[in-house]
Amino acid sequence: MKRIKYFLTSSLPIALICLFGLFSTSSCTRIDAGHVGLVVKLYGSSKGVQDVTEVTGMVWYNPVTTEIYEFPTFVQNAVFTANPQEGSRANEEFRVTTKDGLIVSFDVSMNYRVNPTKVVSIFKKYRKPLDQLDKTVIRNYMRDAYNRVSGKYTAEQLYENKITFQNDSEEKIKKTLEREGFIVEQVVLLNELRLPQAVVDNINAKINARQIALKKEQEVAQEKAEAQKEVEKAKGYAEAVRIKAEAEANANRVVAESLSPNLIEYEKVKKWNGQNPTYVGSGNNASVLLQAK
């Protein structure tokens, strides 16, 4: 009994030392919801990217021999702008070469997320956390897609077909990054395309010419409308005169047709004052003239 008690007493410090050593070389972290944790061994026969374990929840590990990486799987927003005040860490604008050899630059915003089933393969391939991938690997894939599409247009055509350029580039970016384990939600061109000044001047001149031509067309159309209005007005007046003349002619015809010899004599008698008639002319040519009342 004494021997056992002695053994326990003498072993207690050693056990405490071992326990202290175990905890002093161990760390604990928690993988939050919406994240995937990766445990990577730094030493030993299984060290390197081949030994990556996916973990969740509370994780105990030795920080000396092990490293923990945490990948968010919710939507991320990456901004690439020339102005650092708009979200970029430096001038991260995209610059592409057009079919006519000119340089066009622009800003981009992209919403994307990591495919949770591809986290391990992404890390094994690139060995970088996500906040470093969007400004390096992802950006390079995007730049390649933009250059492939911009090569189909001149600088002026690129300006005129901005929406088509954006849609075609977005489609290529989505397909390319999907193969790499990223799901792209949306890619948007921010602000205006930045073109060489000579191209801008040429575009402005064409716009001004079109506006002047449009204004002239509107003026000519207005003059035609005014002239047509006068024509219609004259036609209306002429039609009114014609109708009035026809009405008067019809009235006169009716009156003329109603003036029979008997009616004329009757009208004379109605107006006679009762005095003896006066004869005008002589012989066979004499006619009776009745005096009116």
PASEBA-1860 file (N, C-alpha, C; in nm, 3 decimals):
! residues 293
1> MKRIKYFL> 0.084/-0.121/0.000/0.000/0.000/0.000/0.086/0.125/0.000 ~ 0.190/0.118/0.081/0.281/0.232/0.088/0.351/0.252/-0.046 ~ 0.382/0.139/-0.112/0.452/0.147/-0.240/0.363/0.214/-0.345 ~ 0.232/0.177/-0.347/0.140/0.238/-0.442/0.124/0.386/-0.415 ~ 0.111/0.420/-0.286/0.095/0.560/-0.249/0.217/0.640/-0.289 ~ 0.335/0.581/-0.272/0.457/0.649/-0.308/0.463/0.671/-0.458 ~ 0.419/0.570/-0.532/0.422/0.580/-0.677/0.331/0.693/-0.727 ~ 0.210/0.699/-0.669/0.118/0.804/-0.709/0.172/0.941/-0.676
9> TSSLPIAL> 0.233/0.948/-0.553/0.287/1.077/-0.509/0.402/1.122/-0.595 ~ 0.490/1.029/-0.626/0.607/1.064/-0.705/0.572/1.088/-0.852 ~ 0.463/1.027/-0.903/0.426/1.042/-1.044/0.340/1.164/-1.069 ~ 0.280/1.221/-0.965/0.190/1.336/-0.983/0.258/1.455/-1.049 ~ 0.376/1.493/-1.006/0.442/1.607/-1.072/0.469/1.580/-1.220 ~ 0.510/1.454/-1.245/0.539/1.421/-1.384/0.413/1.430/-1.469 ~ 0.301/1.379/-1.415/0.175/1.384/-1.487/0.131/1.528/-1.510 ~ 0.149/1.609/-1.407/0.112/1.751/-1.423/0.197/1.819/-1.526
17> ICLFGLFS> 0.325/1.783/-1.526/0.416/1.843/-1.624/0.376/1.802/-1.765 ~ 0.345/1.673/-1.779/0.302/1.625/-1.912/0.173/1.692/-1.955 ~ 0.078/1.704/-1.859/-0.050/1.767/-1.891/-0.032/1.913/-1.928 ~ 0.054/1.980/-1.853/0.083/2.122/-1.881/0.149/2.136/-2.018 ~ 0.242/2.042/-2.046/0.310/2.046/-2.176/0.213/2.023/-2.290 ~ 0.115/1.933/-2.266/0.016/1.905/-2.369/-0.068/2.028/-2.400 ~ -0.117/2.095/-2.294/-0.202/2.212/-2.315/-0.124/2.333/-2.362 ~ 0.006/2.340/-2.319/0.085/2.457/-2.360/0.119/2.451/-2.509
25> TSSCTRID> 0.117/2.333/-2.567/0.149/2.320/-2.710/0.023/2.294/-2.793 ~ -0.095/2.310/-2.734/-0.220/2.288/-2.806/-0.301/2.417/-2.812 ~ -0.374/2.430/-2.916/-0.463/2.545/-2.932/-0.599/2.495/-2.975 ~ -0.698/2.583/-2.956/-0.834/2.547/-2.993/-0.896/2.662/-3.072 ~ -0.965/2.628/-3.174/-1.036/2.729/-3.253/-1.173/2.674/-3.291 ~ -1.262/2.765/-3.327/-1.395/2.723/-3.366/-1.422/2.766/-3.509 ~ -1.465/2.674/-3.591/-1.500/2.704/-3.730/-1.644/2.753/-3.732 ~ -1.662/2.880/-3.766/-1.795/2.940/-3.762/-1.885/2.884/-3.871
33> AGHVGLVV> -2.015/2.903/-3.850/-2.113/2.864/-3.952/-2.089/2.943/-4.079 ~ -2.109/2.880/-4.193/-2.083/2.946/-4.320/-1.937/2.940/-4.359 ~ -1.859/2.859/-4.288/-1.717/2.843/-4.318/-1.683/2.695/-4.326 ~ -1.574/2.667/-4.396/-1.516/2.533/-4.398/-1.374/2.544/-4.347 ~ -1.339/2.463/-4.244/-1.204/2.466/-4.188/-1.116/2.359/-4.249 ~ -0.988/2.392/-4.267/-0.891/2.297/-4.321/-0.775/2.283/-4.224 ~ -0.743/2.160/-4.187/-0.630/2.130/-4.100/-0.516/2.082/-4.188 ~ -0.403/2.151/-4.181/-0.288/2.120/-4.266/-0.168/2.087/-4.177
41> KLYGSSKG> -0.110/1.969/-4.195/0.009/1.931/-4.120/0.133/1.993/-4.183 ~ 0.217/2.050/-4.096/0.336/2.120/-4.144/0.461/2.033/-4.138 ~ 0.459/1.927/-4.059/0.577/1.843/-4.042/0.537/1.697/-4.050 ~ 0.637/1.610/-4.061/0.612/1.467/-4.063/0.605/1.411/-4.203 ~ 0.584/1.282/-4.210/0.582/1.214/-4.339/0.462/1.253/-4.423 ~ 0.358/1.301/-4.359/0.235/1.337/-4.432/0.217/1.487/-4.445 ~ 0.328/1.563/-4.431/0.316/1.708/-4.435/0.283/1.757/-4.576 ~ 0.238/1.879/-4.584/0.214/1.943/-4.713/0.069/1.937/-4.755
49> VQDVTEVT> 0.050/1.977/-4.879/-0.086/1.994/-4.929/-0.158/1.862/-4.950 ~ -0.088/1.753/-4.949/-0.155/1.625/-4.966/-0.233/1.584/-4.843 ~ -0.194/1.640/-4.726/-0.263/1.603/-4.602/-0.346/1.721/-4.555 ~ -0.464/1.738/-4.613/-0.556/1.845/-4.578/-0.687/1.781/-4.534 ~ -0.730/1.816/-4.415/-0.851/1.758/-4.359/-0.956/1.866/-4.341 ~ -1.077/1.840/-4.385/-1.186/1.935/-4.369/-1.251/1.915/-4.233 ~ -1.268/2.025/-4.156/-1.323/2.016/-4.021/-1.429/2.124/-4.002 ~ -1.514/2.104/-3.900/-1.613/2.203/-3.861/-1.622/2.204/-3.709
57> GMVWYNPV> -1.684/2.309/-3.654/-1.703/2.317/-3.510/-1.575/2.347/-3.436 ~ -1.560/2.294/-3.313/-1.441/2.316/-3.230/-1.329/2.224/-3.276 ~ -1.210/2.282/-3.291/-1.095/2.205/-3.339/-0.975/2.228/-3.247 ~ -0.920/2.117/-3.193/-0.796/2.123/-3.115/-0.680/2.088/-3.207 ~ -0.574/2.165/-3.200/-0.459/2.138/-3.287/-0.332/2.190/-3.223 ~ -0.220/2.141/-3.273/-0.088/2.184/-3.227/-0.040/2.292/-3.321 ~ -0.030/2.417/-3.277/0.010/2.525/-3.369/0.153/2.512/-3.420 ~ 0.231/2.430/-3.354/0.370/2.412/-3.399/0.375/2.322/-3.522
65> TTEIYEFP> 0.293/2.219/-3.523/0.297/2.121/-3.632/0.177/2.129/-3.725 ~ 0.080/2.212/-3.690/-0.044/2.215/-3.767/-0.090/2.359/-3.790 ~ -0.153/2.381/-3.903/-0.208/2.514/-3.934/-0.353/2.498/-3.976 ~ -0.435/2.594/-3.933/-0.578/2.591/-3.964/-0.611/2.705/-4.061 ~ -0.679/2.669/-4.170/-0.728/2.769/-4.265/-0.880/2.764/-4.265 ~ -0.940/2.881/-4.273/-1.085/2.891/-4.269/-1.135/2.957/-4.397 ~ -1.218/2.886/-4.472/-1.272/2.936/-4.599/-1.420/2.971/-4.582 ~ -1.460/3.097/-4.604/-1.602/3.131/-4.601/-1.672/3.075/-4.725
73> TFVQNAVF> -1.792/3.025/-4.708/-1.868/2.972/-4.822/-1.987/3.060/-4.857 ~ -2.004/3.173/-4.788/-2.111/3.267/-4.823/-2.059/3.364/-4.929 ~ -2.149/3.445/-4.984/-2.116/3.531/-5.098/-2.013/3.637/-5.058 ~ -1.912/3.651/-5.141/-1.807/3.750/-5.123/-1.820/3.857/-5.231 ~ -1.776/3.977/-5.199/-1.775/4.086/-5.297/-1.632/4.133/-5.318 ~ -1.587/4.124/-5.442/-1.453/4.171/-5.477/-1.465/4.292/-5.568 ~ -1.397/4.399/-5.533/-1.404/4.524/-5.609/-1.266/4.553/-5.667 ~ -1.264/4.585/-5.796/-1.139/4.617/-5.865/-1.156/4.754/-5.931
81> TANPQEGS> -1.105/4.857/-5.868/-1.122/4.993/-5.918/-0.989/5.065/-5.924 ~ -0.987/5.176/-5.999/-0.866/5.258/-6.007/-0.849/5.343/-5.882 ~ -0.962/5.378/-5.822/-0.961/5.465/-5.703/-0.966/5.380/-5.577 ~ -0.863/5.384/-5.494/-0.864/5.305/-5.369/-0.981/5.340/-5.277 ~ -1.035/5.459/-5.289/-1.147/5.500/-5.204/-1.278/5.432/-5.243 ~ -1.279/5.361/-5.354/-1.400/5.293/-5.399/-1.400/5.145/-5.365 ~ -1.303/5.100/-5.285/-1.306/4.962/-5.239/-1.181/4.882/-5.266 ~ -1.098/4.924/-5.360/-0.975/4.852/-5.389/-0.864/4.892/-5.291
89> RANEEFRV> -0.768/4.802/-5.278/-0.655/4.833/-5.190/-0.551/4.919/-5.260 ~ -0.556/4.922/-5.392/-0.467/5.004/-5.474/-0.537/5.024/-5.608 ~ -0.463/5.069/-5.708/-0.521/5.079/-5.842/-0.533/4.937/-5.899 ~ -0.653/4.883/-5.898/-0.676/4.747/-5.945/-0.769/4.743/-6.066 ~ -0.772/4.851/-6.141/-0.857/4.856/-6.260/-0.813/4.750/-6.361 ~ -0.904/4.711/-6.447/-0.872/4.620/-6.556/-0.836/4.701/-6.680 ~ -0.733/4.658/-6.749/-0.689/4.723/-6.873/-0.688/4.617/-6.983 ~ -0.759/4.644/-7.093/-0.766/4.549/-7.203/-0.721/4.616/-7.332
97> TTKDGLIV> -0.682/4.532/-7.427/-0.639/4.581/-7.558/-0.748/4.550/-7.660 ~ -0.788/4.651/-7.736/-0.894/4.634/-7.836/-0.837/4.588/-7.970 ~ -0.926/4.563/-8.066/-0.886/4.513/-8.197/-0.795/4.611/-8.270 ~ -0.815/4.741/-8.246/-0.732/4.842/-8.310/-0.610/4.879/-8.228 ~ -0.577/4.796/-8.127/-0.453/4.815/-8.052/-0.456/4.922/-7.946 ~ -0.573/4.972/-7.910/-0.583/5.077/-7.809/-0.613/5.015/-7.672 ~ -0.579/5.089/-7.567/-0.598/5.043/-7.431/-0.725/5.106/-7.373 ~ -0.811/5.022/-7.318/-0.933/5.068/-7.252/-0.931/5.013/-7.109
105> SFDVSMNY> -0.961/5.098/-7.013/-0.961/5.055/-6.873/-1.100/5.075/-6.812 ~ -1.126/4.999/-6.707/-1.259/5.005/-6.644/-1.252/4.941/-6.506 ~ -1.355/4.968/-6.426/-1.367/4.914/-6.290/-1.471/4.803/-6.288 ~ -1.453/4.708/-6.196/-1.540/4.591/-6.192/-1.575/4.556/-6.047 ~ -1.697/4.510/-6.028/-1.740/4.453/-5.900/-1.794/4.312/-5.927 ~ -1.753/4.215/-5.844/-1.797/4.077/-5.864/-1.844/4.016/-5.733 ~ -1.960/3.952/-5.737/-2.011/3.874/-5.624/-1.990/3.725/-5.656 ~ -1.925/3.656/-5.565/-1.897/3.514/-5.588/-1.891/3.441/-5.454
113> RVNPTKVV> -1.891/3.309/-5.461/-1.876/3.226/-5.342/-1.801/3.099/-5.377 ~ -1.751/3.033/-5.276/-1.676/2.910/-5.296/-1.772/2.792/-5.294 ~ -1.753/2.701/-5.387/-1.830/2.577/-5.385/-1.781/2.494/-5.265 ~ -1.867/2.468/-5.165/-1.821/2.399/-5.044/-1.756/2.263/-5.072 ~ -1.797/2.197/-5.179/-1.741/2.065/-5.210/-1.604/2.075/-5.276 ~ -1.562/2.198/-5.312/-1.434/2.215/-5.381/-1.329/2.286/-5.295 ~ -1.359/2.308/-5.168/-1.267/2.384/-5.083/-1.131/2.315/-5.073 ~ -1.130/2.184/-5.048/-1.004/2.112/-5.032/-0.923/2.118/-5.161
121> SIFKKYRK> -0.987/2.094/-5.275/-0.914/2.096/-5.402/-0.862/2.236/-5.433 ~ -0.938/2.342/-5.398/-0.892/2.479/-5.419/-0.766/2.505/-5.338 ~ -0.769/2.463/-5.212/-0.652/2.488/-5.127/-0.532/2.406/-5.173 ~ -0.555/2.282/-5.212/-0.443/2.200/-5.258/-0.379/2.259/-5.383 ~ -0.459/2.323/-5.467/-0.406/2.378/-5.592/-0.335/2.511/-5.571 ~ -0.392/2.598/-5.487/-0.338/2.734/-5.475/-0.268/2.762/-5.343 ~ -0.299/2.688/-5.238/-0.238/2.702/-5.105/-0.240/2.846/-5.054 ~ -0.356/2.910/-5.071/-0.373/3.047/-5.023/-0.512/3.062/-4.965
129> PLDQLDKT> -0.529/3.150/-4.865/-0.663/3.177/-4.813/-0.744/3.256/-4.916 ~ -0.874/3.259/-4.898/-0.962/3.318/-4.998/-0.937/3.466/-5.019 ~ -0.906/3.540/-4.913/-0.887/3.685/-4.927/-0.762/3.719/-5.009 ~ -0.679/3.619/-5.036/-0.564/3.641/-5.124/-0.590/3.591/-5.266 ~ -0.683/3.500/-5.280/-0.712/3.445/-5.412/-0.785/3.543/-5.503 ~ -0.877/3.623/-5.447/-0.956/3.710/-5.535/-0.873/3.819/-5.599 ~ -0.763/3.860/-5.537/-0.679/3.964/-5.594/-0.564/3.908/-5.677 ~ -0.551/3.779/-5.684/-0.443/3.717/-5.761/-0.499/3.622/-5.865
137> VIRNYMRD> -0.531/3.500/-5.821/-0.576/3.396/-5.914/-0.706/3.435/-5.983 ~ -0.806/3.473/-5.903/-0.937/3.507/-5.961/-0.925/3.626/-6.054 ~ -0.849/3.726/-6.014/-0.830/3.845/-6.097/-0.765/3.809/-6.231 ~ -0.669/3.720/-6.228/-0.602/3.681/-6.353/-0.697/3.612/-6.450 ~ -0.784/3.526/-6.397/-0.883/3.461/-6.483/-0.978/3.565/-6.542 ~ -1.018/3.662/-6.462/-1.108/3.767/-6.510/-1.041/3.851/-6.619 ~ -0.916/3.888/-6.597/-0.845/3.970/-6.695/-0.831/3.897/-6.828 ~ -0.804/3.767/-6.822/-0.792/3.689/-6.944/-0.925/3.686/-7.020
145> AYNRVSGK> -1.036/3.670/-6.948/-1.167/3.668/-7.013/-1.198/3.802/-7.078 ~ -1.171/3.912/-7.008/-1.197/4.045/-7.063/-1.115/4.070/-7.190 ~ -0.989/4.029/-7.189/-0.904/4.052/-7.306/-0.949/3.969/-7.426 ~ -0.996/3.846/-7.402/-1.043/3.764/-7.512/-1.166/3.825/-7.578 ~ -1.253/3.885/-7.499/-1.374/3.946/-7.555/-1.343/4.081/-7.618 ~ -1.260/4.161/-7.555/-1.232/4.297/-7.606/-1.160/4.293/-7.740 ~ -1.088/4.182/-7.768/-1.017/4.171/-7.896/-1.108/4.165/-8.016 ~ -1.239/4.149/-7.993/-1.336/4.144/-8.103/-1.383/4.284/-8.144
153> YTAEQLYE> -1.350/4.385/-8.064/-1.404/4.519/-8.087/-1.292/4.621/-8.103 ~ -1.320/4.728/-8.179/-1.235/4.846/-8.173/-1.274/4.922/-8.046 ~ -1.194/5.021/-8.010/-1.223/5.097/-7.889/-1.359/5.166/-7.899 ~ -1.390/5.219/-8.017/-1.518/5.287/-8.035/-1.634/5.188/-8.030 ~ -1.615/5.071/-8.092/-1.719/4.968/-8.089/-1.740/4.916/-7.946 ~ -1.633/4.909/-7.870/-1.644/4.863/-7.731/-1.729/4.959/-7.650 ~ -1.712/5.088/-7.675/-1.792/5.190/-7.607/-1.939/5.177/-7.646 ~ -1.964/5.156/-7.776/-2.101/5.149/-7.825/-2.170/5.018/-7.786
161> NKITFQND> -2.091/4.913/-7.761/-2.147/4.781/-7.727/-2.107/4.739/-7.585 ~ -2.111/4.833/-7.493/-2.067/4.807/-7.356/-2.148/4.694/-7.292 ~ -2.279/4.694/-7.310/-2.364/4.592/-7.247/-2.330/4.453/-7.301 ~ -2.315/4.443/-7.433/-2.281/4.314/-7.493/-2.144/4.267/-7.444 ~ -2.049/4.359/-7.438/-1.915/4.327/-7.387/-1.923/4.276/-7.244 ~ -2.001/4.341/-7.163/-2.015/4.300/-7.023/-2.078/4.161/-7.012 ~ -2.184/4.137/-7.088/-2.253/4.008/-7.081/-2.165/3.893/-7.129 ~ -2.095/3.914/-7.243/-2.008/3.809/-7.296/-1.893/3.779/-7.201
169> SEEKIKKT> -1.836/3.884/-7.143/-1.725/3.866/-7.050/-1.772/3.793/-6.924 ~ -1.889/3.832/-6.874/-1.943/3.767/-6.754/-1.965/3.618/-6.777 ~ -2.013/3.582/-6.895/-2.037/3.441/-6.926/-1.907/3.362/-6.924 ~ -1.800/3.419/-6.983/-1.671/3.351/-6.985/-1.612/3.340/-6.844 ~ -1.626/3.447/-6.765/-1.574/3.446/-6.628/-1.644/3.338/-6.545 ~ -1.775/3.329/-6.558/-1.851/3.230/-6.483/-1.806/3.088/-6.517 ~ -1.792/3.059/-6.647/-1.753/2.924/-6.689/-1.612/2.889/-6.641 ~ -1.521/2.986/-6.652/-1.383/2.960/-6.614/-1.370/2.937/-6.463
177> LEREGFIV> -1.428/3.025/-6.384/-1.415/3.014/-6.239/-1.494/2.896/-6.183 ~ -1.600/2.857/-6.251/-1.676/2.740/-6.206/-1.589/2.615/-6.211 ~ -1.506/2.604/-6.314/-1.415/2.489/-6.324/-1.312/2.489/-6.211 ~ -1.284/2.609/-6.157/-1.185/2.619/-6.050/-1.247/2.605/-5.912 ~ -1.379/2.591/-5.904/-1.445/2.572/-5.775/-1.514/2.695/-5.719 ~ -1.529/2.799/-5.803/-1.594/2.923/-5.758/-1.727/2.940/-5.831 ~ -1.827/2.987/-5.760/-1.959/3.012/-5.817/-1.978/3.163/-5.825 ~ -1.985/3.216/-5.945/-1.997/3.361/-5.967/-2.145/3.397/-5.973
185> EQVVLLNE> -2.186/3.488/-5.886/-2.324/3.534/-5.883/-2.348/3.647/-5.983 ~ -2.255/3.743/-5.988/-2.276/3.860/-6.075/-2.144/3.932/-6.097 ~ -2.127/3.982/-6.219/-2.011/4.065/-6.253/-2.064/4.192/-6.317 ~ -2.022/4.307/-6.267/-2.076/4.436/-6.314/-1.962/4.531/-6.345 ~ -1.973/4.599/-6.460/-1.878/4.706/-6.492/-1.922/4.833/-6.419 ~ -1.831/4.889/-6.342/-1.862/5.010/-6.267/-1.821/5.134/-6.345 ~ -1.897/5.242/-6.328/-1.864/5.369/-6.392/-1.861/5.355/-6.544 ~ -1.789/5.442/-6.610/-1.779/5.440/-6.756/-1.648/5.377/-6.801
193> LRLPQAVV> -1.646/5.331/-6.926/-1.520/5.283/-6.984/-1.426/5.402/-7.002 ~ -1.300/5.383/-6.969/-1.202/5.490/-6.985/-1.126/5.467/-7.116 ~ -1.153/5.554/-7.215/-1.099/5.540/-7.350/-0.991/5.644/-7.376 ~ -0.905/5.621/-7.476/-0.810/5.726/-7.517/-0.885/5.853/-7.556 ~ -0.826/5.968/-7.528/-0.894/6.095/-7.549/-0.933/6.116/-7.695 ~ -0.847/6.070/-7.789/-0.879/6.086/-7.931/-1.007/6.011/-7.967 ~ -1.026/5.893/-7.908/-1.148/5.815/-7.933/-1.268/5.886/-7.873 ~ -1.251/5.941/-7.753/-1.360/6.013/-7.688/-1.403/6.133/-7.772
201> DNINAKIN> -1.304/6.208/-7.825/-1.335/6.324/-7.908/-1.410/6.282/-8.034 ~ -1.367/6.172/-8.096/-1.432/6.124/-8.218/-1.576/6.081/-8.190 ~ -1.597/6.013/-8.077/-1.732/5.969/-8.039/-1.821/6.090/-8.013 ~ -1.768/6.190/-7.942/-1.846/6.311/-7.913/-1.883/6.385/-8.041 ~ -1.788/6.389/-8.137/-1.817/6.457/-8.264/-1.929/6.386/-8.339 ~ -1.927/6.254/-8.338/-2.033/6.178/-8.405/-2.167/6.198/-8.336 ~ -2.163/6.201/-8.204/-2.287/6.223/-8.129/-2.346/6.360/-8.161 ~ -2.257/6.462/-8.165/-2.304/6.597/-8.196/-2.361/6.603/-8.338
209> ARQIALKK> -2.294/6.535/-8.431/-2.342/6.534/-8.571/-2.479/6.468/-8.580 ~ -2.495/6.358/-8.508/-2.625/6.290/-8.509/-2.734/6.377/-8.448 ~ -2.699/6.449/-8.341/-2.797/6.537/-8.278/-2.837/6.651/-8.369 ~ -2.739/6.708/-8.443/-2.769/6.817/-8.537/-2.858/6.765/-8.650 ~ -2.823/6.647/-8.702/-2.903/6.588/-8.810/-3.045/6.558/-8.762 ~ -3.055/6.509/-8.641/-3.187/6.480/-8.586/-3.268/6.608/-8.569 ~ -3.201/6.714/-8.526/-3.270/6.842/-8.509/-3.319/6.894/-8.644 ~ -3.235/6.880/-8.747/-3.275/6.923/-8.882/-3.395/6.842/-8.931
217> EQEVAQEK> -3.391/6.712/-8.908/-3.503/6.628/-8.947/-3.632/6.670/-8.876 ~ -3.619/6.704/-8.750/-3.737/6.749/-8.675/-3.790/6.880/-8.729 ~ -3.697/6.972/-8.766/-3.739/7.101/-8.820/-3.810/7.083/-8.955 ~ -3.753/6.995/-9.041/-3.815/6.969/-9.171/-3.952/6.906/-9.152 ~ -3.961/6.812/-9.061/-4.089/6.748/-9.034/-4.192/6.848/-8.984 ~ -4.145/6.943/-8.900/-4.235/7.045/-8.849/-4.283/7.138/-8.961 ~ -4.189/7.175/-9.050/-4.226/7.262/-9.162/-4.326/7.191/-9.254 ~ -4.303/7.062/-9.279/-4.398/6.986/-9.361/-4.535/6.980/-9.295
225> AEAQKEVE> -4.534/6.964/-9.165/-4.660/6.958/-9.093/-4.735/7.091/-9.102 ~ -4.659/7.202/-9.089/-4.722/7.334/-9.100/-4.777/7.357/-9.240 ~ -4.695/7.317/-9.341/-4.741/7.334/-9.479/-4.865/7.249/-9.506 ~ -4.864/7.127/-9.458/-4.979/7.040/-9.476/-5.102/7.097/-9.407 ~ -5.077/7.162/-9.294/-5.186/7.225/-9.220/-5.249/7.336/-9.302 ~ -5.165/7.418/-9.367/-5.216/7.527/-9.452/-5.292/7.472/-9.572 ~ -5.237/7.362/-9.629/-5.304/7.299/-9.744/-5.443/7.251/-9.705 ~ -5.448/7.185/-9.591/-5.577/7.135/-9.545/-5.672/7.248/-9.514
233> KAKGYAEA> -5.616/7.357/-9.461/-5.699/7.474/-9.432/-5.755/7.533/-9.560 ~ -5.668/7.545/-9.666/-5.712/7.599/-9.795/-5.816/7.507/-9.858 ~ -5.791/7.376/-9.846/-5.890/7.282/-9.900/-6.024/7.296/-9.830 ~ -6.018/7.316/-9.703/-6.142/7.334/-9.627/-6.216/7.460/-9.670 ~ -6.140/7.569/-9.689/-6.203/7.694/-9.733/-6.264/7.679/-9.872 ~ -6.187/7.616/-9.963/-6.235/7.595/-10.099/-6.360/7.508/-10.099 ~ -6.360/7.408/-10.016/-6.476/7.320/-10.009/-6.597/7.396/-9.956 ~ -6.574/7.486/-9.861/-6.684/7.566/-9.807/-6.743/7.658/-9.914
241> VRIKAEAE> -6.653/7.721/-9.994/-6.700/7.809/-10.102/-6.779/7.730/-10.205 ~ -6.726/7.611/-10.239/-6.795/7.528/-10.339/-6.934/7.487/-10.291 ~ -6.941/7.449/-10.166/-7.070/7.408/-10.112/-7.168/7.525/-10.111 ~ -7.117/7.645/-10.073/-7.202/7.763/-10.071/-7.252/7.798/-10.210 ~ -7.158/7.789/-10.309/-7.195/7.822/-10.447/-7.299/7.724/-10.499 ~ -7.275/7.596/-10.468/-7.372/7.496/-10.512/-7.508/7.520/-10.449 ~ -7.507/7.560/-10.324/-7.634/7.587/-10.256/-7.706/7.704/-10.321 ~ -7.631/7.811/-10.350/-7.691/7.927/-10.414/-7.743/7.894/-10.554
249> ANANRVVA> -7.664/7.815/-10.627/-7.706/7.777/-10.762/-7.834/7.694/-10.757 ~ -7.838/7.603/-10.664/-7.957/7.520/-10.649/-8.078/7.606/-10.614 ~ -8.056/7.703/-10.526/-8.167/7.792/-10.488/-8.215/7.872/-10.607 ~ -8.120/7.925/-10.684/-8.157/8.004/-10.801/-8.232/7.918/-10.904 ~ -8.186/7.792/-10.919/-8.250/7.704/-11.015/-8.395/7.674/-10.974 ~ -8.411/7.654/-10.846/-8.546/7.628/-10.796/-8.636/7.748/-10.820 ~ -8.585/7.868/-10.795/-8.662/7.991/-10.817/-8.695/8.008/-10.964 ~ -8.592/7.985/-11.049/-8.612/8.003/-11.193/-8.716/7.906/-11.247
257> ESLSPNLI> -8.704/7.779/-11.197/-8.799/7.679/-11.243/-8.942/7.711/-11.197 ~ -8.958/7.783/-11.089/-9.092/7.813/-11.036/-9.155/7.938/-11.100 ~ -9.079/8.018/-11.176/-9.129/8.141/-11.237/-9.201/8.109/-11.370 ~ -9.325/8.060/-11.365/-9.405/8.035/-11.486/-9.474/8.166/-11.528 ~ -9.519/8.179/-11.654/-9.587/8.304/-11.700/-9.710/8.337/-11.617 ~ -9.789/8.236/-11.583/-9.909/8.261/-11.502/-9.873/8.317/-11.366 ~ -9.762/8.259/-11.306/-9.721/8.308/-11.173/-9.677/8.453/-11.181 ~ -9.611/8.487/-11.290/-9.566/8.625/-11.306/-9.684/8.721/-11.315
265> EYEKVKKW> -9.787/8.680/-11.395/-9.906/8.763/-11.408/-9.978/8.774/-11.274 ~ -9.981/8.664/-11.203/-10.048/8.665/-11.073/-9.979/8.762/-10.978 ~ -9.846/8.760/-10.979/-9.771/8.849/-10.893/-9.795/8.995/-10.930 ~ -9.813/9.019/-11.063/-9.841/9.156/-11.107/-9.977/9.203/-11.053 ~ -10.077/9.114/-11.065/-10.213/9.149/-11.020/-10.213/9.175/-10.871 ~ -10.135/9.098/-10.795/-10.128/9.115/-10.650/-10.076/9.254/-10.614 ~ -9.992/9.305/-10.700/-9.931/9.434/-10.670/-10.003/9.553/-10.739 ~ -10.113/9.525/-10.819/-10.179/9.634/-10.892/-10.254/9.722/-10.794
273> NGQNPTYV> -10.256/9.856/-10.818/-10.319/9.953/-10.729/-10.463/9.987/-10.769 ~ -10.514/9.920/-10.871/-10.655/9.940/-10.912/-10.674/10.048/-11.018 ~ -10.572/10.119/-11.051/-10.584/10.222/-11.155/-10.576/10.156/-11.292 ~ -10.621/10.233/-11.390/-10.616/10.180/-11.525/-10.472/10.150/-11.563 ~ -10.456/10.042/-11.632/-10.319/10.005/-11.670/-10.262/10.102/-11.772 ~ -10.137/10.107/-11.776/-10.065/10.192/-11.872/-10.010/10.102/-11.981 ~ -10.029/10.144/-12.102/-9.978/10.065/-12.215/-9.841/10.116/-12.254 ~ -9.756/10.027/-12.272/-9.619/10.063/-12.313/-9.599/10.011/-12.453
281> GSGNNASV> -9.552/10.090/-12.542/-9.532/10.049/-12.680/-9.657/10.078/-12.761 ~ -9.659/10.035/-12.883/-9.773/10.059/-12.970/-9.794/9.940/-13.061 ~ -9.918/9.931/-13.111/-9.948/9.822/-13.203/-9.939/9.688/-13.137 ~ -9.888/9.594/-13.215/-9.876/9.456/-13.165/-9.773/9.443/-13.054 ~ -9.688/9.540/-13.045/-9.580/9.533/-12.946/-9.619/9.598/-12.813 ~ -9.745/9.652/-12.806/-9.786/9.719/-12.682/-9.803/9.616/-12.573 ~ -9.767/9.652/-12.449/-9.785/9.563/-12.333/-9.847/9.642/-12.221 ~ -9.920/9.571/-12.137/-9.990/9.637/-12.025/-9.896/9.648/-11.907
289> LLQAK> -9.890/9.767/-11.850/-9.808/9.788/-11.731/-9.899/9.825/-11.616 ~ -9.918/9.740/-11.523/-10.001/9.766/-11.409/-9.924/9.847/-11.306 ~ -9.990/9.942/-11.247/-9.924/10.025/-11.147/-9.931/9.952/-11.012 ~ -9.822/9.948/-10.948/-9.816/9.883/-10.817/-9.877/9.971/-10.713 ~ -9.923/9.901/-10.608/-9.982/9.976/-10.496/-9.877/10.059/-10.427
END
